[in-house]
């Protein structure tokens, strides 16, 4: 499966907690989770309040599928960057359509 195919599977914006993301990703500890996010091996979170961050379930699942398909760390990083870019593009498009972004 190519990165473009994984991108097409990740267009829903259902929020999950860090703990739920860790379970899906198979990561046991908070430090390991944060290292993966900093290294772009897991997608970054979305700040929904001053002290609250959530993750997009479909993005975590796309990374999990890439791991199942034996993607290298370099390929996973490319996927995560593409997922985050697509997230921003979709959000900006929606805001523009709603005339909230000028």
Rosetta constraint file for C-alpha pairs under 8 A:
AtomPair CA 1 CA 5 HARMONIC 6.31 0.50
AtomPair CA 1 CA 6 HARMONIC 7.18 0.50
AtomPair CA 1 CA 69 HARMONIC 7.46 0.50
AtomPair CA 2 CA 6 HARMONIC 6.62 0.50
AtomPair CA 3 CA 7 HARMONIC 6.14 0.50
AtomPair CA 3 CA 79 HARMONIC 6.07 0.50
AtomPair CA 4 CA 8 HARMONIC 6.29 0.50
AtomPair CA 5 CA 9 HARMONIC 6.62 0.50
AtomPair CA 6 CA 10 HARMONIC 6.71 0.50
AtomPair CA 6 CA 62 HARMONIC 5.77 0.50
AtomPair CA 6 CA 65 HARMONIC 7.88 0.50
AtomPair CA 6 CA 66 HARMONIC 7.71 0.50
AtomPair CA 7 CA 11 HARMONIC 7.47 0.50
AtomPair CA 7 CA 62 HARMONIC 7.39 0.50
AtomPair CA 7 CA 79 HARMONIC 7.67 0.50
AtomPair CA 7 CA 82 HARMONIC 7.45 0.50
AtomPair CA 7 CA 83 HARMONIC 6.34 0.50
AtomPair CA 7 CA 86 HARMONIC 7.97 0.50
AtomPair CA 9 CA 58 HARMONIC 7.35 0.50
AtomPair CA 9 CA 62 HARMONIC 7.14 0.50
AtomPair CA 10 CA 58 HARMONIC 4.76 0.50
AtomPair CA 10 CA 59 HARMONIC 5.64 0.50
AtomPair CA 10 CA 61 HARMONIC 7.92 0.50
AtomPair CA 10 CA 62 HARMONIC 6.46 0.50
AtomPair CA 10 CA 83 HARMONIC 7.67 0.50
AtomPair CA 11 CA 58 HARMONIC 6.89 0.50
AtomPair CA 11 CA 87 HARMONIC 7.79 0.50
AtomPair CA 12 CA 56 HARMONIC 7.81 0.50
AtomPair CA 12 CA 57 HARMONIC 7.91 0.50
AtomPair CA 12 CA 58 HARMONIC 6.13 0.50
AtomPair CA 13 CA 56 HARMONIC 5.61 0.50
AtomPair CA 13 CA 57 HARMONIC 7.10 0.50
AtomPair CA 13 CA 58 HARMONIC 7.08 0.50
AtomPair CA 14 CA 56 HARMONIC 5.60 0.50
AtomPair CA 14 CA 57 HARMONIC 5.73 0.50
AtomPair CA 14 CA 58 HARMONIC 7.29 0.50
AtomPair CA 15 CA 54 HARMONIC 5.65 0.50
AtomPair CA 15 CA 55 HARMONIC 5.40 0.50
AtomPair CA 15 CA 56 HARMONIC 4.85 0.50
AtomPair CA 15 CA 57 HARMONIC 6.02 0.50
AtomPair CA 16 CA 20 HARMONIC 5.99 0.50
AtomPair CA 16 CA 21 HARMONIC 6.54 0.50
AtomPair CA 16 CA 54 HARMONIC 5.53 0.50
AtomPair CA 16 CA 55 HARMONIC 5.24 0.50
AtomPair CA 16 CA 56 HARMONIC 6.21 0.50
AtomPair CA 16 CA 57 HARMONIC 5.97 0.50
AtomPair CA 17 CA 21 HARMONIC 6.20 0.50
AtomPair CA 17 CA 53 HARMONIC 7.41 0.50
AtomPair CA 17 CA 54 HARMONIC 5.10 0.50
AtomPair CA 17 CA 55 HARMONIC 6.16 0.50
AtomPair CA 18 CA 22 HARMONIC 6.06 0.50
AtomPair CA 18 CA 53 HARMONIC 7.77 0.50
AtomPair CA 18 CA 54 HARMONIC 6.51 0.50
AtomPair CA 18 CA 55 HARMONIC 6.64 0.50
AtomPair CA 19 CA 23 HARMONIC 6.31 0.50
AtomPair CA 20 CA 24 HARMONIC 6.36 0.50
AtomPair CA 21 CA 25 HARMONIC 6.05 0.50
AtomPair CA 21 CA 55 HARMONIC 6.93 0.50
AtomPair CA 21 CA 57 HARMONIC 7.13 0.50
AtomPair CA 21 CA 60 HARMONIC 6.56 0.50
AtomPair CA 22 CA 26 HARMONIC 5.80 0.50
AtomPair CA 22 CA 27 HARMONIC 4.85 0.50
AtomPair CA 22 CA 28 HARMONIC 6.52 0.50
AtomPair CA 22 CA 29 HARMONIC 7.84 0.50
AtomPair CA 22 CA 33 HARMONIC 6.75 0.50
AtomPair CA 23 CA 27 HARMONIC 6.31 0.50
AtomPair CA 23 CA 28 HARMONIC 7.37 0.50
AtomPair CA 24 CA 60 HARMONIC 7.11 0.50
AtomPair CA 24 CA 61 HARMONIC 7.09 0.50
AtomPair CA 24 CA 64 HARMONIC 7.42 0.50
AtomPair CA 25 CA 60 HARMONIC 6.72 0.50
AtomPair CA 25 CA 61 HARMONIC 7.59 0.50
AtomPair CA 25 CA 63 HARMONIC 7.81 0.50
AtomPair CA 25 CA 64 HARMONIC 5.91 0.50
AtomPair CA 27 CA 32 HARMONIC 6.75 0.50
AtomPair CA 27 CA 33 HARMONIC 6.33 0.50
AtomPair CA 28 CA 32 HARMONIC 7.25 0.50
AtomPair CA 28 CA 33 HARMONIC 7.78 0.50
AtomPair CA 29 CA 33 HARMONIC 6.32 0.50
AtomPair CA 30 CA 34 HARMONIC 6.19 0.50
AtomPair CA 31 CA 35 HARMONIC 6.09 0.50
AtomPair CA 32 CA 36 HARMONIC 6.20 0.50
AtomPair CA 33 CA 37 HARMONIC 6.29 0.50
AtomPair CA 33 CA 42 HARMONIC 7.84 0.50
AtomPair CA 34 CA 38 HARMONIC 6.09 0.50
AtomPair CA 35 CA 39 HARMONIC 6.04 0.50
AtomPair CA 36 CA 40 HARMONIC 6.11 0.50
AtomPair CA 36 CA 41 HARMONIC 4.84 0.50
AtomPair CA 36 CA 42 HARMONIC 5.44 0.50
AtomPair CA 37 CA 41 HARMONIC 5.77 0.50
AtomPair CA 37 CA 42 HARMONIC 4.68 0.50
AtomPair CA 37 CA 43 HARMONIC 5.90 0.50
AtomPair CA 37 CA 44 HARMONIC 5.72 0.50
AtomPair CA 38 CA 44 HARMONIC 7.93 0.50
AtomPair CA 39 CA 77 HARMONIC 7.66 0.50
AtomPair CA 40 CA 44 HARMONIC 7.65 0.50
AtomPair CA 40 CA 76 HARMONIC 7.90 0.50
AtomPair CA 40 CA 77 HARMONIC 5.24 0.50
AtomPair CA 40 CA 80 HARMONIC 6.07 0.50
AtomPair CA 40 CA 81 HARMONIC 7.06 0.50
AtomPair CA 41 CA 63 HARMONIC 7.89 0.50
AtomPair CA 41 CA 73 HARMONIC 6.92 0.50
AtomPair CA 41 CA 76 HARMONIC 5.93 0.50
AtomPair CA 41 CA 77 HARMONIC 5.27 0.50
AtomPair CA 41 CA 80 HARMONIC 6.55 0.50
AtomPair CA 42 CA 60 HARMONIC 6.84 0.50
AtomPair CA 42 CA 63 HARMONIC 6.89 0.50
AtomPair CA 42 CA 77 HARMONIC 7.91 0.50
AtomPair CA 42 CA 80 HARMONIC 6.37 0.50
AtomPair CA 43 CA 55 HARMONIC 7.61 0.50
AtomPair CA 43 CA 59 HARMONIC 6.68 0.50
AtomPair CA 43 CA 60 HARMONIC 6.83 0.50
AtomPair CA 43 CA 80 HARMONIC 5.52 0.50
AtomPair CA 43 CA 81 HARMONIC 7.80 0.50
AtomPair CA 43 CA 83 HARMONIC 7.48 0.50
AtomPair CA 43 CA 84 HARMONIC 6.79 0.50
AtomPair CA 44 CA 55 HARMONIC 7.00 0.50
AtomPair CA 44 CA 84 HARMONIC 7.63 0.50
AtomPair CA 45 CA 53 HARMONIC 5.76 0.50
AtomPair CA 45 CA 54 HARMONIC 5.34 0.50
AtomPair CA 45 CA 55 HARMONIC 4.59 0.50
AtomPair CA 45 CA 56 HARMONIC 7.29 0.50
AtomPair CA 46 CA 53 HARMONIC 5.37 0.50
AtomPair CA 46 CA 54 HARMONIC 5.27 0.50
AtomPair CA 46 CA 55 HARMONIC 6.00 0.50
AtomPair CA 46 CA 56 HARMONIC 7.82 0.50
AtomPair CA 47 CA 51 HARMONIC 7.89 0.50
AtomPair CA 47 CA 52 HARMONIC 5.98 0.50
AtomPair CA 47 CA 53 HARMONIC 4.39 0.50
AtomPair CA 47 CA 54 HARMONIC 6.52 0.50
AtomPair CA 48 CA 52 HARMONIC 5.70 0.50
AtomPair CA 48 CA 53 HARMONIC 5.69 0.50
AtomPair CA 48 CA 54 HARMONIC 6.89 0.50
AtomPair CA 49 CA 53 HARMONIC 7.04 0.50
AtomPair CA 55 CA 60 HARMONIC 7.72 0.50
AtomPair CA 56 CA 60 HARMONIC 6.61 0.50
AtomPair CA 57 CA 61 HARMONIC 6.18 0.50
AtomPair CA 58 CA 62 HARMONIC 6.08 0.50
AtomPair CA 59 CA 63 HARMONIC 6.41 0.50
AtomPair CA 59 CA 80 HARMONIC 7.87 0.50
AtomPair CA 59 CA 83 HARMONIC 6.67 0.50
AtomPair CA 60 CA 64 HARMONIC 6.24 0.50
AtomPair CA 61 CA 65 HARMONIC 6.14 0.50
AtomPair CA 62 CA 66 HARMONIC 6.25 0.50
AtomPair CA 63 CA 67 HARMONIC 6.26 0.50
AtomPair CA 63 CA 76 HARMONIC 6.70 0.50
AtomPair CA 63 CA 79 HARMONIC 7.41 0.50
AtomPair CA 63 CA 80 HARMONIC 7.31 0.50
AtomPair CA 64 CA 68 HARMONIC 6.24 0.50
AtomPair CA 65 CA 69 HARMONIC 6.18 0.50
AtomPair CA 66 CA 70 HARMONIC 6.39 0.50
AtomPair CA 66 CA 71 HARMONIC 5.39 0.50
AtomPair CA 66 CA 76 HARMONIC 6.70 0.50
AtomPair CA 67 CA 71 HARMONIC 5.44 0.50
AtomPair CA 67 CA 72 HARMONIC 7.81 0.50
AtomPair CA 67 CA 76 HARMONIC 7.65 0.50
AtomPair CA 71 CA 75 HARMONIC 5.64 0.50
AtomPair CA 71 CA 76 HARMONIC 6.13 0.50
AtomPair CA 72 CA 76 HARMONIC 6.18 0.50
AtomPair CA 73 CA 77 HARMONIC 6.03 0.50
AtomPair CA 74 CA 78 HARMONIC 6.30 0.50
AtomPair CA 75 CA 79 HARMONIC 6.21 0.50
AtomPair CA 76 CA 80 HARMONIC 6.14 0.50
AtomPair CA 77 CA 81 HARMONIC 6.17 0.50
AtomPair CA 78 CA 82 HARMONIC 6.15 0.50
AtomPair CA 79 CA 83 HARMONIC 6.03 0.50
AtomPair CA 80 CA 84 HARMONIC 6.15 0.50
AtomPair CA 81 CA 85 HARMONIC 6.13 0.50
AtomPair CA 82 CA 86 HARMONIC 6.04 0.50
AtomPair CA 83 CA 87 HARMONIC 6.10 0.50
AtomPair CA 84 CA 88 HARMONIC 6.35 0.50
AtomPair CA 85 CA 89 HARMONIC 6.22 0.50
AtomPair CA 86 CA 90 HARMONIC 6.04 0.50
AtomPair CA 87 CA 91 HARMONIC 6.14 0.50
AtomPair CA 88 CA 92 HARMONIC 6.02 0.50
AtomPair CA 89 CA 93 HARMONIC 6.01 0.50
AtomPair CA 90 CA 94 HARMONIC 6.14 0.50
AtomPair CA 91 CA 95 HARMONIC 6.18 0.50
AtomPair CA 92 CA 96 HARMONIC 6.00 0.50
AtomPair CA 92 CA 101 HARMONIC 7.33 0.50
AtomPair CA 93 CA 97 HARMONIC 6.09 0.50
AtomPair CA 94 CA 98 HARMONIC 6.21 0.50
AtomPair CA 95 CA 99 HARMONIC 6.12 0.50
AtomPair CA 95 CA 100 HARMONIC 5.05 0.50
AtomPair CA 95 CA 101 HARMONIC 5.41 0.50
AtomPair CA 96 CA 100 HARMONIC 5.81 0.50
AtomPair CA 96 CA 101 HARMONIC 4.94 0.50
AtomPair CA 96 CA 102 HARMONIC 6.81 0.50
